Amino acid sequence: MERKIYFDNNATTPIRREAFEKMIPFLTEHFGNPSSVHWAGRRVSQAIEEARGYVAKLLNATDREIVFTAGGSESDNHAIKGAFFANKQRGRHIITTKVEHPAVLETVKDLKKFGADVTFLNVDENGELDLQELESAIRPDTILVTIMYANNETGVIFPIKEITQIVKRKNPDILVHTDAVQVAGKERIDIKDLGVDLLSISGHKIYAPKGVGALFIKKGVKIDRLISGGHQERNRRAGTENVASIVAFGEAARLAMEEIDEEKKRLSYLRDKLENAILQKIPYVKLNGHKTKRLCNTTNLSFKYVEGEGILLSLDMVGIAASSGSACTSGSLDPSHVLLAMGLDHETAHGSVRISLGRFNTEEEVDYFIRELPPIIERLRQMSPLYNRRPDEPEPFKVENAHNHKHGEE
């Protein structure tokens, strides 16, 4: 039997069985429109509100602060465009970072057509922000700060609570949005503790279907609608709801909340085992991102003298699915904008691979990866003129990036 190992969970996750089974009745007998007042609509409306409650609990929010969307990209667009158009009379300055997901980067770039002035913050070689740079960037006409909770390529976690405090000390009226798509289900999110005004999550990153997400809008925060039409979602997002997927999203959120602590420990252990073994077995490898301030499931490694695409194709031939970065930019031949922002040269960035583990991965799969990758890298390097002509030099990165911290200490 051909082996199939999926190590690309930051791109998407499989639907878990419990969530799938929850959605089936809403694809068959519970078919009513939730806006209808009769029996068929009431049953469906109740299911949506139950799911909303579970998603709210995942964030420690209230039910009324949750708006269902078609996914993370819509949630980001709604938050950013909605905040801009609702507040542009006060100012048009937006602050974000150079390492955001395209759903944020392209959205703020779109707003430049409407007069937005955007500041893109830098990151250091570990993928971390300089909070003094953030504070210095805040201006009297700043209306929105949008900074991701954790990076989808490196897993680096940003100090959103501290970021929000800095912003609100400068001006309480500035709205703070965070894209938490990669964090939901991996770290506990407490919206009250973070203090943010807007937060985006997506169903298909927590084992629910694609095509469903949520936007947290803090009580009292006014932003414009992204989609106009009917009165769904308390007039905040028009369109008949994707009921079956919303129900599945709610179930996935409920289960994630129950399992998060144990799953974080398990994934941290698997990630560290994989990472340490590769750093020890293969020379000329660089760990991209902070050693510990990362998501429990994510490792991003650059292999000098080889192309990431060649590594991915070779891994695929032995049944392992991995990635070179964001799935949303997989059609591009350009190196990762995240790694370039961290100061990597084009060659090193091109030789990067992202491994993102999930709840269905096992230690046996990690062991298989550890066995298969070294000969793949050696074979590809033997075909590389750069590798064969390399000067006598010490192996870079290996010692300084190897780590053996105990799992769960993130």
VOPAGU-2260 file (C-alpha; in pm, 1 decimal, decimal comma):
REM VOPAGU-2260
SITE   aa  ch    i         X         Y         Z
SITE  MET   A    0       0,0       0,0       0,0
SITE  GLU   A    1     137,1     341,2     -96,9
SITE  ARG   A    2     224,8     554,9     202,8
SITE  LYS   A    3      50,6     894,6     230,9
SITE  ILE   A    4     177,2    1138,8     493,2
SITE  TYR   A    5      29,3    1487,3     519,6
SITE  PHE   A    6     263,9    1747,3     671,5
SITE  ASP   A    7      94,8    2058,7     529,5
SITE  ASN   A    8    -164,1    2136,0     795,9
SITE  ASN   A    9    -101,8    2511,8     786,5
SITE  ALA   A   10    -234,5    2507,3     429,6
SITE  THR   A   11    -549,1    2316,9     522,9
SITE  THR   A   12    -661,9    2035,9     750,3
SITE  PRO   A   13    -883,1    1735,6     677,8
SITE  ILE   A   14   -1238,0    1752,1     812,9
SITE  ARG   A   15   -1257,8    1554,2    1131,8
SITE  ARG   A   16   -1520,6    1281,3    1142,2
SITE  GLU   A   17   -1722,5    1438,0    1424,8
SITE  ALA   A   18   -1758,5    1767,1    1236,1
SITE  PHE   A   19   -1851,0    1591,0     912,1
SITE  GLU   A   20   -2122,1    1385,0    1079,8
SITE  LYS   A   21   -2269,3    1698,7    1236,9
SITE  MET   A   22   -2311,1    1864,1     899,7
SITE  ILE   A   23   -2481,6    1574,0     716,9
SITE  PRO   A   24   -2838,2    1639,3     845,7
SITE  PHE   A   25   -2809,1    2000,7     728,7
SITE  LEU   A   26   -2733,0    1881,7     377,5
SITE  THR   A   27   -3040,9    1656,8     377,7
SITE  GLU   A   28   -3346,2    1686,3     604,3
SITE  HIS   A   29   -3267,0    2022,3     773,2
SITE  PHE   A   30   -3271,0    2224,7     452,8
SITE  GLY   A   31   -3462,6    2535,6     556,5
SITE  ASN   A   32   -3348,4    2893,3     514,0
SITE  PRO   A   33   -3244,5    3018,4     859,3
SITE  SER   A   34   -3414,4    3352,5     790,6
SITE  SER   A   35   -3752,4    3184,2     747,8
SITE  VAL   A   36   -3991,3    3206,8    1044,6
SITE  HIS   A   37   -4153,2    2865,0     992,4
SITE  TRP   A   38   -4047,0    2530,4    1140,2
SITE  ALA   A   39   -3794,8    2453,6     866,3
SITE  GLY   A   40   -3611,4    2781,5     920,2
SITE  ARG   A   41   -3624,2    2776,3    1300,4
SITE  ARG   A   42   -3446,5    2441,3    1328,7
SITE  VAL   A   43   -3163,4    2563,0    1108,9
SITE  SER   A   44   -3137,9    2901,2    1280,4
SITE  GLN   A   45   -3103,5    2729,2    1617,5
SITE  ALA   A   46   -2815,9    2517,7    1484,8
SITE  ILE   A   47   -2632,6    2826,5    1360,9
SITE  GLU   A   48   -2666,6    2995,6    1699,0
SITE  GLU   A   49   -2540,2    2683,6    1876,9
SITE  ALA   A   50   -2233,7    2682,6    1649,7
SITE  ARG   A   51   -2184,6    3054,5    1708,8
SITE  GLY   A   52   -2171,7    2985,2    2080,9
SITE  TYR   A   53   -1895,7    2727,3    2039,8
SITE  VAL   A   54   -1687,4    2956,4    1819,2
SITE  ALA   A   55   -1737,7    3239,6    2069,3
SITE  LYS   A   56   -1615,2    3016,1    2354,6
SITE  LEU   A   57   -1305,7    2923,4    2153,3
SITE  LEU   A   58   -1215,7    3295,1    2163,0
SITE  ASN   A   59   -1367,8    3379,2    2504,1
SITE  ALA   A   60   -1599,6    3619,3    2322,3
SITE  THR   A   61   -1976,5    3666,4    2338,8
SITE  ASP   A   62   -2207,6    3515,3    2078,5
SITE  ARG   A   63   -2309,5    3858,4    1947,2
SITE  GLU   A   64   -1945,9    3942,3    1869,4
SITE  ILE   A   65   -1911,1    3656,3    1617,2
SITE  VAL   A   66   -1992,1    3706,6    1248,0
SITE  PHE   A   67   -1975,3    3402,0    1020,7
SITE  THR   A   68   -1794,2    3452,1     690,2
SITE  ALA   A   69   -1676,1    3244,5     394,6
SITE  GLY   A   70   -1326,8    3204,8     542,6
SITE  GLY   A   71   -1015,1    3376,9     670,0
SITE  SER   A   72    -962,5    3591,4     360,7
SITE  GLU   A   73   -1313,5    3733,7     379,3
SITE  SER   A   74   -1275,2    3794,4     751,9
SITE  ASP   A   75    -950,7    3985,6     691,9
SITE  ASN   A   76   -1105,6    4186,6     407,6
SITE  HIS   A   77   -1413,1    4266,9     614,3
SITE  ALA   A   78   -1209,6    4378,1     914,7
SITE  ILE   A   79    -959,2    4591,0     723,5
SITE  LYS   A   80   -1186,2    4745,6     459,8
SITE  GLY   A   81   -1470,6    4781,7     705,8
SITE  ALA   A   82   -1247,8    4962,1     956,5
SITE  PHE   A   83   -1097,8    5186,9     688,6
SITE  PHE   A   84   -1423,3    5302,3     530,5
SITE  ALA   A   85   -1594,6    5352,0     866,2
SITE  ASN   A   86   -1310,1    5569,8     997,7
SITE  LYS   A   87   -1148,4    5737,7     697,3
SITE  GLN   A   88   -1285,4    6075,5     799,1
SITE  ARG   A   89   -1053,3    6057,2    1104,0
SITE  GLY   A   90    -748,2    5948,5     906,5
SITE  ARG   A   91    -625,1    5708,4     640,2
SITE  HIS   A   92    -309,3    5563,0     793,0
SITE  ILE   A   93    -283,9    5185,4     838,6
SITE  ILE   A   94       2,1    4995,2    1004,1
SITE  THR   A   95      78,7    4631,8     920,3
SITE  THR   A   96     389,3    4413,4     875,3
SITE  LYS   A   97     592,1    4291,0     579,9
SITE  VAL   A   98     523,6    3926,0     671,4
SITE  GLU   A   99     142,8    3920,3     673,2
SITE  HIS   A  100     -62,6    3665,9     481,9
SITE  PRO   A  101    -159,7    3782,4     129,8
SITE  ALA   A  102    -518,2    3822,8     253,4
SITE  VAL   A  103    -393,7    4118,6     457,1
SITE  LEU   A  104    -113,2    4248,2     233,7
SITE  GLU   A  105    -324,7    4258,8     -81,1
SITE  THR   A  106    -618,7    4412,5     105,0
SITE  VAL   A  107    -420,3    4706,5     240,5
SITE  LYS   A  108    -263,5    4753,7    -102,9
SITE  ASP   A  109    -613,3    4766,8    -254,3
SITE  LEU   A  110    -704,9    5041,6      -9,7
SITE  LYS   A  111    -426,9    5261,1    -146,0
SITE  LYS   A  112    -663,1    5321,8    -441,0
SITE  PHE   A  113    -897,2    5490,8    -190,2
SITE  GLY   A  114    -627,9    5705,0     -31,1
SITE  ALA   A  115    -490,8    5473,9     233,5
SITE  ASP   A  116    -135,1    5540,7     352,2
SITE  VAL   A  117      20,0    5212,0     466,8
SITE  THR   A  118     327,1    5155,0     686,3
SITE  PHE   A  119     483,7    4807,9     663,4
SITE  LEU   A  120     681,8    4713,6     974,9
SITE  ASN   A  121    1004,4    4514,0     948,7
SITE  VAL   A  122    1096,1    4189,9    1124,1
SITE  ASP   A  123    1439,3    4075,2    1240,6
SITE  GLU   A  124    1629,1    3759,0    1147,5
SITE  ASN   A  125    1411,2    3558,8    1388,6
SITE  GLY   A  126    1091,4    3689,7    1232,9
SITE  GLU   A  127    1011,0    3911,3    1532,9
SITE  LEU   A  128     882,9    4268,4    1537,5
SITE  ASP   A  129    1056,0    4567,5    1691,9
SITE  LEU   A  130     781,8    4709,7    1913,5
SITE  GLN   A  131     960,8    5044,4    1929,7
SITE  GLU   A  132     928,6    5065,3    1551,8
SITE  LEU   A  133     556,4    5000,0    1591,5
SITE  GLU   A  134     520,3    5273,2    1853,7
SITE  SER   A  135     715,8    5520,1    1640,2
SITE  ALA   A  136     498,0    5441,5    1338,5
SITE  ILE   A  137     172,8    5546,2    1510,4
SITE  ARG   A  138      57,0    5886,7    1388,2
SITE  PRO   A  139    -233,1    6121,3    1466,5
SITE  ASP   A  140    -406,2    5998,0    1148,1
SITE  THR   A  141    -357,1    5625,2    1221,7
SITE  ILE   A  142    -693,2    5448,0    1224,4
SITE  LEU   A  143    -601,7    5077,1    1204,5
SITE  VAL   A  144    -320,6    4843,5    1308,6
SITE  THR   A  145    -346,7    4495,3    1155,8
SITE  ILE   A  146     -81,6    4245,3    1268,8
SITE  MET   A  147    -106,0    3867,0    1246,2
SITE  TYR   A  148    -112,9    3658,3    1565,0
SITE  ALA   A  149     123,7    3394,6    1423,9
SITE  ASN   A  150     300,6    3367,2    1091,3
SITE  ASN   A  151     170,2    3097,3     858,5
SITE  GLU   A  152     514,9    3016,5     715,3
SITE  THR   A  153     746,9    3023,4    1017,6
SITE  GLY   A  154     494,8    2984,6    1300,3
SITE  VAL   A  155     647,6    3283,3    1483,3
SITE  ILE   A  156     399,1    3420,2    1739,0
SITE  PHE   A  157     364,0    3796,7    1777,4
SITE  PRO   A  158     289,5    3956,7    2120,1
SITE  ILE   A  159     -59,1    4075,9    2028,1
SITE  LYS   A  160    -156,3    4174,1    2382,2
SITE  GLU   A  161     151,6    4397,5    2414,9
SITE  ILE   A  162      98,8    4535,5    2064,1
SITE  THR   A  163    -260,3    4628,0    2149,6
SITE  GLN   A  164    -152,8    4795,4    2473,2
SITE  ILE   A  165     105,8    5006,5    2287,6
SITE  VAL   A  166    -151,8    5114,5    2029,3
SITE  LYS   A  167    -427,6    5191,1    2278,3
SITE  ARG   A  168    -192,9    5392,7    2502,7
SITE  LYS   A  169    -114,7    5613,4    2205,2
SITE  ASN   A  170    -474,3    5645,6    2092,5
SITE  PRO   A  171    -766,7    5435,3    2221,5
SITE  ASP   A  172    -962,3    5509,9    1901,9
SITE  ILE   A  173    -719,2    5322,2    1677,5
SITE  LEU   A  174    -867,7    4984,6    1588,6
SITE  VAL   A  175    -650,8    4674,1    1626,9
SITE  HIS   A  176    -709,8    4368,9    1406,3
SITE  THR   A  177    -524,5    4038,5    1417,2
SITE  ASP   A  178    -533,2    3751,6    1170,2
SITE  ALA   A  179    -545,4    3453,0    1407,9
SITE  VAL   A  180    -617,1    3193,4    1140,8
SITE  GLN   A  181    -307,6    2985,7    1226,5
SITE  VAL   A  182    -345,2    3019,9    1603,7
SITE  ALA   A  183    -701,9    2894,5    1653,3
SITE  GLY   A  184    -697,8    2542,6    1792,3
SITE  LYS   A  185    -321,2    2548,4    1861,7
SITE  GLU   A  186    -298,6    2815,4    2131,4
SITE  ARG   A  187    -565,1    2935,6    2372,0
SITE  ILE   A  188    -711,3    3265,0    2250,2
SITE  ASP   A  189    -859,9    3499,3    2508,5
SITE  ILE   A  190   -1007,7    3796,9    2331,6
SITE  LYS   A  191   -1061,4    3985,3    2655,7
SITE  ASP   A  192    -697,7    3944,7    2755,1
SITE  LEU   A  193    -567,5    4041,2    2410,1
SITE  GLY   A  194    -778,7    4356,5    2395,4
SITE  VAL   A  195    -810,1    4354,2    2015,4
SITE  ASP   A  196   -1110,1    4500,3    1834,8
SITE  LEU   A  197   -1120,7    4257,5    1540,6
SITE  LEU   A  198    -992,5    3901,7    1494,3
SITE  SER   A  199   -1014,1    3657,9    1202,6
SITE  ILE   A  200   -1026,3    3277,3    1207,6
SITE  SER   A  201   -1097,8    3008,7     948,8
SITE  GLY   A  202   -1278,0    2675,7     967,2
SITE  HIS   A  203   -1051,9    2467,9     744,0
SITE  LYS   A  204    -750,0    2529,0     969,2
SITE  ILE   A  205    -922,1    2358,0    1265,3
SITE  TYR   A  206   -1058,5    2045,5    1087,7
SITE  ALA   A  207   -1383,5    2198,4     963,1
SITE  PRO   A  208   -1476,1    2240,1     594,3
SITE  LYS   A  209   -1333,6    2500,2     359,5
SITE  GLY   A  210   -1553,9    2798,8     282,5
SITE  VAL   A  211   -1643,5    2900,3     637,7
SITE  GLY   A  212   -1478,3    3136,4     882,9
SITE  ALA   A  213   -1555,2    3394,5    1147,1
SITE  LEU   A  214   -1478,4    3753,8    1231,1
SITE  PHE   A  215   -1480,8    3871,1    1591,1
SITE  ILE   A  216   -1607,3    4229,4    1614,3
SITE  LYS   A  217   -1574,1    4368,4    1965,2
SITE  LYS   A  218   -1895,6    4498,6    2116,6
SITE  GLY   A  219   -1930,6    4868,0    2038,3
SITE  VAL   A  220   -1689,2    4865,0    1741,7
SITE  LYS   A  221   -1847,5    5000,6    1424,1
SITE  ILE   A  222   -1712,6    4889,8    1087,0
SITE  ASP   A  223   -1870,6    4900,3     742,2
SITE  ARG   A  224   -2017,3    4590,8     580,8
SITE  LEU   A  225   -1815,1    4413,9     315,5
SITE  ILE   A  226   -2116,1    4235,7     160,4
SITE  SER   A  227   -2447,3    4421,3     128,8
SITE  GLY   A  228   -2790,6    4268,5      82,4
SITE  GLY   A  229   -3014,1    4096,1     333,5
SITE  HIS   A  230   -3021,0    4128,8     710,0
SITE  GLN   A  231   -2824,4    3815,4     798,2
SITE  GLU   A  232   -2567,3    3817,6    1079,4
SITE  ARG   A  233   -2742,9    4112,6    1244,7
SITE  ASN   A  234   -2699,4    4323,5     931,1
SITE  ARG   A  235   -2322,5    4274,5     931,9
SITE  ARG   A  236   -2281,6    4018,0     653,7
SITE  ALA   A  237   -2549,5    3964,7     390,7
SITE  GLY   A  238   -2614,1    3631,7     221,3
SITE  THR   A  239   -2787,8    3306,9     313,7
SITE  GLU   A  240   -2566,0    3125,9     559,5
SITE  ASN   A  241   -2352,4    2822,0     470,5
SITE  VAL   A  242   -2541,6    2625,6     734,5
SITE  ALA   A  243   -2383,9    2280,3     712,0
SITE  SER   A  244   -2031,2    2419,9     719,7
SITE  ILE   A  245   -2115,1    2656,3    1005,7
SITE  VAL   A  246   -2249,0    2363,9    1209,3
SITE  ALA   A  247   -1931,9    2165,1    1137,6
SITE  PHE   A  248   -1720,3    2469,9    1226,8
SITE  GLY   A  249   -1897,2    2493,2    1561,2
SITE  GLU   A  250   -1833,8    2126,8    1638,1
SITE  ALA   A  251   -1467,2    2156,3    1539,1
SITE  ALA   A  252   -1434,5    2462,4    1765,5
SITE  ARG   A  253   -1597,3    2275,7    2055,0
SITE  LEU   A  254   -1360,0    1980,7    2020,1
SITE  ALA   A  255   -1053,9    2202,6    1972,4
SITE  MET   A  256   -1131,5    2378,2    2298,1
SITE  GLU   A  257   -1146,1    2045,4    2483,8
SITE  GLU   A  258    -826,2    1904,6    2332,7
SITE  ILE   A  259    -601,9    2208,2    2292,5
SITE  ASP   A  260    -365,7    2163,4    2588,4
SITE  GLU   A  261    -291,2    1795,7    2530,8
SITE  GLU   A  262    -264,2    1839,4    2155,8
SITE  LYS   A  263     -20,8    2127,7    2195,4
SITE  LYS   A  264     209,4    1909,8    2406,8
SITE  ARG   A  265     191,0    1624,2    2158,2
SITE  LEU   A  266     259,7    1839,6    1853,2
SITE  SER   A  267     543,4    2024,9    2027,4
SITE  TYR   A  268     710,8    1691,9    2099,1
SITE  LEU   A  269     674,4    1571,4    1739,3
SITE  ARG   A  270     793,3    1902,7    1594,1
SITE  ASP   A  271    1101,1    1913,2    1816,0
SITE  LYS   A  272    1189,0    1550,4    1742,2
SITE  LEU   A  273    1165,8    1610,2    1367,7
SITE  GLU   A  274    1352,8    1940,3    1380,1
SITE  ASN   A  275    1639,1    1825,9    1599,9
SITE  ALA   A  276    1693,0    1509,2    1395,9
SITE  ILE   A  277    1712,1    1700,1    1066,0
SITE  LEU   A  278    1948,2    1963,3    1208,9
SITE  GLN   A  279    2173,9    1687,3    1340,0
SITE  LYS   A  280    2165,9    1459,4    1033,9
SITE  ILE   A  281    2191,0    1711,0     749,1
SITE  PRO   A  282    2462,0    1979,1     710,4
SITE  TYR   A  283    2399,3    2331,8     582,0
SITE  VAL   A  284    2049,0    2364,1     726,6
SITE  LYS   A  285    1897,3    2679,6     872,1
SITE  LEU   A  286    1598,3    2701,3    1104,1
SITE  ASN   A  287    1381,7    2996,5    1002,4
SITE  GLY   A  288    1200,7    3167,9    1286,2
SITE  HIS   A  289    1239,3    3201,4    1660,3
SITE  LYS   A  290    1340,6    2879,5    1834,5
SITE  THR   A  291    1064,9    2884,5    2095,6
SITE  LYS   A  292     819,7    3168,6    2020,7
SITE  ARG   A  293     647,4    2958,4    1757,3
SITE  LEU   A  294     337,0    2756,4    1698,4
SITE  CYS   A  295     366,1    2406,1    1837,4
SITE  ASN   A  296     323,0    2241,2    1497,0
SITE  THR   A  297     537,3    2447,4    1258,9
SITE  THR   A  298     899,3    2423,8    1145,0
SITE  ASN   A  299    1052,7    2606,2     850,4
SITE  LEU   A  300    1396,8    2491,8     731,4
SITE  SER   A  301    1627,0    2618,1     456,2
SITE  PHE   A  302    1856,6    2365,7     287,5
SITE  LYS   A  303    2156,2    2532,8     127,9
SITE  TYR   A  304    2253,1    2436,1    -229,9
SITE  VAL   A  305    1909,7    2292,0    -319,3
SITE  GLU   A  306    1577,8    2426,5    -446,4
SITE  GLY   A  307    1274,1    2389,6    -223,9
SITE  GLU   A  308    1065,0    2279,7    -521,3
SITE  GLY   A  309    1301,1    1988,1    -584,9
SITE  ILE   A  310    1276,0    1883,1    -220,0
SITE  LEU   A  311     895,4    1896,0    -228,2
SITE  LEU   A  312     871,4    1693,1    -548,1
SITE  SER   A  313    1111,3    1433,2    -407,9
SITE  LEU   A  314     917,9    1413,2     -81,6
SITE  ASP   A  315     596,5    1372,5    -278,6
SITE  MET   A  316     750,3    1072,5    -459,1
SITE  VAL   A  317     788,2     897,1    -121,7
SITE  GLY   A  318     435,6     994,7     -13,9
SITE  ILE   A  319     509,7    1301,4     198,8
SITE  ALA   A  320     313,7    1623,1     142,6
SITE  ALA   A  321     491,3    1938,0     261,4
SITE  SER   A  322     508,5    2300,2     146,9
SITE  SER   A  323     744,0    2585,5      66,4
SITE  GLY   A  324     528,7    2850,1     235,4
SITE  SER   A  325     179,4    2991,0     198,8
SITE  ALA   A  326     -58,3    2779,6      -9,3
SITE  CYS   A  327    -203,5    3104,2    -142,7
SITE  THR   A  328     123,8    3187,1    -319,7
SITE  SER   A  329     215,8    2837,8    -438,7
SITE  GLY   A  330     171,3    2940,7    -802,1
SITE  SER   A  331     449,4    3198,8    -770,0
SITE  LEU   A  332     813,6    3129,7    -853,4
SITE  ASP   A  333     927,3    3414,8    -629,3
SITE  PRO   A  334    1090,2    3325,7    -296,1
SITE  SER   A  335     886,3    3370,5      19,9
SITE  HIS   A  336     822,5    3736,4     106,7
SITE  VAL   A  337     834,5    3631,0     472,8
SITE  LEU   A  338    1184,5    3482,6     450,6
SITE  LEU   A  339    1313,9    3774,0     244,1
SITE  ALA   A  340    1178,9    4014,9     507,3
SITE  MET   A  341    1376,8    3815,1     767,1
SITE  GLY   A  342    1694,5    3889,7     574,1
SITE  LEU   A  343    1749,6    3561,5     391,7
SITE  ASP   A  344    1912,7    3584,5      50,9
SITE  HIS   A  345    1716,0    3459,6    -250,1
SITE  GLU   A  346    1910,2    3134,2    -275,8
SITE  THR   A  347    1854,7    3037,2      87,1
SITE  ALA   A  348    1489,0    3141,1      75,6
SITE  HIS   A  349    1435,6    2931,4    -239,2
SITE  GLY   A  350    1569,1    2627,4     -55,1
SITE  SER   A  351    1312,9    2640,6     225,5
SITE  VAL   A  352    1051,7    2384,6     325,9
SITE  ARG   A  353     766,5    2425,0     574,5
SITE  ILE   A  354     654,4    2125,2     777,2
SITE  SER   A  355     325,0    2178,5     959,6
SITE  LEU   A  356     192,4    1893,9    1171,9
SITE  GLY   A  357    -165,6    1818,7    1271,5
SITE  ARG   A  358    -383,4    1605,7    1494,7
SITE  PHE   A  359    -374,8    1305,1    1260,1
SITE  ASN   A  360       5,5    1287,9    1238,9
SITE  THR   A  361     192,9    1020,9    1433,6
SITE  GLU   A  362     542,7     967,3    1567,7
SITE  GLU   A  363     588,2     684,3    1317,7
SITE  GLU   A  364     527,7     933,8    1035,6
SITE  VAL   A  365     786,6    1169,6    1182,0
SITE  ASP   A  366    1035,9     881,4    1199,6
SITE  TYR   A  367     967,4     800,6     834,0
SITE  PHE   A  368    1031,2    1163,1     737,3
SITE  ILE   A  369    1358,3    1165,3     932,7
SITE  ARG   A  370    1470,5     854,3     739,8
SITE  GLU   A  371    1365,4     973,8     395,4
SITE  LEU   A  372    1479,3    1336,7     390,8
SITE  PRO   A  373    1860,7    1305,3     431,5
SITE  PRO   A  374    1914,9    1090,3     118,4
SITE  ILE   A  375    1685,3    1321,4     -78,5
SITE  ILE   A  376    1890,6    1626,9      18,8
SITE  GLU   A  377    2218,3    1447,1     -54,9
SITE  ARG   A  378    2098,9    1334,9    -398,8
SITE  LEU   A  379    1978,9    1684,1    -491,4
SITE  ARG   A  380    2301,3    1842,1    -368,8
SITE  GLN   A  381    2511,8    1605,6    -573,3
SITE  MET   A  382    2336,5    1749,1    -879,5
SITE  SER   A  383    2407,4    2106,7    -769,2
SITE  PRO   A  384    2710,4    2282,2    -921,8
SITE  LEU   A  385    2710,5    2523,4    -627,1
SITE  TYR   A  386    2738,6    2237,8    -378,3
SITE  ASN   A  387    3019,3    2067,2    -566,1
SITE  ARG   A  388    3212,1    2395,3    -597,7
SITE  ARG   A  389    3152,3    2511,3    -242,2
SITE  PRO   A  390    3456,5    2641,5     -56,6
SITE  ASP   A  391    3585,8    2469,7     253,2
SITE  GLU   A  392    3371,0    2633,6     516,6
SITE  PRO   A  393    3218,1    2537,2     847,7
SITE  GLU   A  394    2862,1    2413,1     839,2
SITE  PRO   A  395    2646,5    2722,1     893,9
SITE  PHE   A  396    2350,6    2742,5    1126,5
SITE  LYS   A  397    2360,6    2384,5    1252,3
SITE  VAL   A  398    2491,1    2433,3    1605,0
SITE  GLU   A  399    2326,1    2768,1    1670,9
SITE  ASN   A  400    1983,5    2648,3    1560,0
SITE  ALA   A  401    1975,7    2301,3    1713,0
SITE  HIS   A  402    1765,7    2302,2    2026,3
SITE  ASN   A  403    1642,7    2054,7    2280,7
SITE  HIS   A  404    1389,5    2248,5    2484,5
SITE  LYS   A  405    1122,7    2039,1    2648,4
SITE  HIS   A  406     806,8    1995,9    2449,2
SITE  GLY   A  407     514,6    2210,7    2553,8
SITE  GLU   A  408     735,8    2502,5    2657,6
SITE  GLU   A  409     623,7    2742,3    2387,1
